[in-house]
């Protein structure tokens, strides 16, 4: 049997769908009953609602060790997708607790229960920092602790250290480091994370664009690649998962075209982005609001980061979907 954490999130819910379609026996853990509806809506979006009932749901929490005892009964394989995603400095403690301590709990149980293979969904945020003579980030790029990193990046890097520790204790693992993951276009206007937030901001008339770049990938490619790696003989390796490096302006324009709204038309240069994050910091402090723009997210918006996907393409012969085409395709669902 397969155990999936984070099954109510973007990656986890799509992973559940693909696993069930492949005939796997799957157990997914959840924290609140209401969150299960999020996963169910994904099945319904793809007209696969009849498959949803095949999932065995169990109430548990990666930070609640006793609840994990039941979750690991008769489990052979684990996909650890659960994580806290936030770039708000106020969430530093929660990020470290959920992403590092939670992952440590998962690998400890996996070692104790002699799990056959463990897949950890990390992030390109946990990859290394370019040296002066380098221009593209790979799995071998060294992490430089002297350079500034977001609390989220540090928490995912720390989680990876827990997974590598488990390798030393005999657990077979694979780590995937996806870029920005594009999923379905949300039906509501209050999405607050990842690509869903990107869609909503454009739909609401986002006026600004930046010329920074990063790696993008579709959620389908993430889960299909994860499953392929778990079924392969590959072990104790990490893989950067991006379809391509995309300029933010270009992906925003594609989303605007698909949603039939005005394209962002004002270039937000680094000076403006830095002013905006500082203004947001003051505003959020005065009015006790959640941060909408942080120093880390502002910097990433104009940084031209390039990532290599050569390792995964060589290992599996993977051909990724064009992310712009995906946005067009997903809008038809």
Beta strands, then each sheet from edge to edge (+ up, - down):
strand 1: 2-5
strand 2: 26-30
strand 3: 56-59
strand 4: 77-80
strand 5: 117-121
strand 6: 173-178
strand 7: 180-182
strand 8: 208-209
strand 9: 213-218
strand 10: 237-241
strand 11: 244-247
strand 12: 266-267
sheet 1: 3+ 2+ 1+ 4+ 5+ 6+ 10+
sheet 2: 7+ 9+ 11-
sheet 3: 8+ 12+
end
